[in-house]
Structure formats: C-alpha cells, structure tokens
Amino acid sequence: MPGFQYWFSTPASTQQPYLYSAQAQGRQQSIAIGLDQVFLVPPTGTLPASGPFALVAGSSPFAYQVTANSTVWNFDLSPIRPAVRTGFDGFLQAMDAAGLKGGRLHQIRGWLAQALPQTFAESLYFRYGFDAGQRCVELSPGMRLRIDFQSHQSVDPGVSALNGFVSSGRSWIEVGQLPGSQGSQVLGFDTFLAQLQGFTVSPSTAGTGGPVDLEGAAYQMPYWRLYYPPVYPSSDGTGFAAAAQNPALIGAPSRAVLETAGSQYLSDGTISPNAVGVWFRGRTTVVPEIPVLLQTELRYVTLGTTLRGLLAGFMPLPWLAGTVRSGFMNRLNTPLTANGPHMTWTPLAPYQPVGLDSTYYQYSDTLDSFDLPLAGGDSITFPATG
C-alpha cells in the first residue's frame, strides 16, 4: 500500500485518541478489504452484514470485499465504541455462520484490525478480542500462553501461616493453526503434540494438571477464549476444583456457540455442554503473549504491553509537549492486493511507519502516543550507537 502510514489523531477533549492508516494525515481513508473465495459454498442471496460492516461482491481479481462505512471514523470518549464493537462482533458471527473455509475468519479479523481506525483499547479488541471489563481474550494463531503454576505446601500439620500456595514452575504453550480431525482448520496447543494421531488424554473431572491435558480430538476447536473469574482464591487456601474460581479456556465449534458459552461462564461460572472448557488444578495463572521484533530480534511480550512499557526498560521516557524526532516503529498491513488479473500477497514486506516522528501527541499528563499497545509483528528499532 504505497504511501500509507499509521497516524495518531490530534488531541481533542471530546474523543479518545486513536490510530489510523491513511495516505495523508487527517484523511478518512475508505475501508475495502479484498478477499478470495473464502466460502466452502458461495452464499446466495444477502451477503453477511452487521452495523457498519458488510461483505459485498468484489471486482476481479477479488471474489468479495469487506467494507466499513464512514461511521467507523466517528469517535467519542468511549475506549471501545459500543456500536462499532457490536457491529464488528455481529459481522464475525455472520461470516462464520455463512460457512467459511477453515481458518479464514482469523485471517479476515486480522486484516480488519490492520485497516480500521481504532482507539488504543480497540487495537487490542479488534485483533485479539481483549475485553478488560469481561476479563477475556481470544486466542489466535501465533500467540503463546504463559502458564504459571503454584503448588500447595504444608510445612506444619497444624494451622500455620506457612501453609498455602507457593510458586512452582512456568510453562509456555504455543497456539498454532492446523488441520483438525474433521478436516477443517482448528487451533492447536503445542503443534507437535496436537499433530500426534491416536493420542488421547484421559479426561479429568476437577481441573487439569498441565499443557498435555489440552490435547486430543475433543479440544480441536477453531475458536478459543480465555476467561478470568471475578474473584480469585487466596493463596492461604487450598484452591478450588471448579471452573468458576479458575482461569478457564473455553473452546467452541462456531462463533455463536463461543458467545453463548462465554455469556454462561460470566453468568454462573459453568461451561456450556456445547463447548469445551479447560482450567488448571490449584491456583494457576494463564497469560497470553504475542511476538514483536525488537532490534530485529524476536521477542514475546505480554498482551497489553505498550510501546512505553517496552522501551521503559532501556531509557527514561518523557511525556512531551513537542515532537519525537526519530521514527523507529513500524506496523504490518498485509492485505491481498491486485496485480492485473491476479491477487498477490507479500509476507512481512508491507510494514508501514507509525508516525511518532510526525504525529506524536501528548493527550494528557499521563497519556501520549507511546501508550499505544503493541500488536503482534510490530517492529521497533533504535540506534545502538550515537
């Protein structure tokens, strides 16, 4: 997308700061994302649509286009705009219900997240479904989960303040996309274990012990979401066996089932029979991590890490009323493009500058452009010499 870059919005008391991709600062770029034939059977009649989002017939070489009308450029003081969020969620569900080929919805969601103008909170919601209020996040290919385990120790047979949970180890599970047992694309936990055939793990009834318990055909689902309970048990106790008091991974065969199962877990802490649930025995935390490039080296950071948070370990960062003179952050924007009668896609090449050198702004005494949350694939470089 020649000439495009990411820009920060100018400060305004009536709206949240936001980031947008455009050819010029202040331009409200139209949103139109070209797609190939993403359906198992091309739908007839009305194509999926919800709120500002719609699927329309494409012109050669594209089979379809995803469009978003101009209302996505209307911002207010909402960190996540309710109407845009509702339309976005409804569109993903409508696309899924129309019969997509395996893995296509993760792809389409990613392209939308790259193209949409978005507040800082929306940058995590559109791409990862991160909702701090509902304590949930969606799993996506290329993400990994950090699992911190705790064991219960009893150093005195009687009542002692030393009895309780203590840290006992850390594991990482990479989330990959692979063919499922039914032929579609599913999310797999640890791509090596997930590909073993004829490998089953006997189910547990009161939480699982570790990453291997996520394997088997029962857990081969295209959609997964991580939920946290509203109240976490004290380290002084002995833990809980049910999903309601533990971080729960919920998998579902469709977007509709995922939404219903998520609502049920938030309501009463139970797992819908139409979905699958996994939680770890004891007192365990599960944290998603995403890959970024720092000084061209791969590094995983906790989802929600901001540019300020990443760089603060290297240098003191000011809140400026002026400008930042060095451009050092780039973000991917990787849609399909037309090349005559053919579609093309260039991996990793379509990096766009994030305009810290041209549109850095201080929005308040404690918020500026450096508070942009990082997204997977972001590349941050700065001179290693003077």
Secondary structure, DSSP 8 states (H G I E B T S, - for coil): -TT-EEEE----TTS--EEEEESSTT----EEEEE---BSS---SS--EETTEEEEE--TT-SEEEEE-GGGG---S-SS-HHHHHHHHHHHHHHHHTTB-TTHHHHHHHHHHHHS-EEHHHHHHHHH--BTTTTEEE--TT-EEEEEEEEEE-SSSS--TT-EEEEEEEEEEEEEEEE-TTSSEEEEESHHHHT-TT------SS-B-SGGGG-SGGG-BSEEEEE--SS---TTS--BSSGGGS-EEEEESSHHHHHHHHHHHHHHS---TTSEEE-BSBS-EEEEEEEEEETTEEEEEETT-BHHHHHTTTS-----SS------EEEE----EEETTEEE--SS--EEEB-TTTS--EEETTEEGGG-B--TT-EE---S--
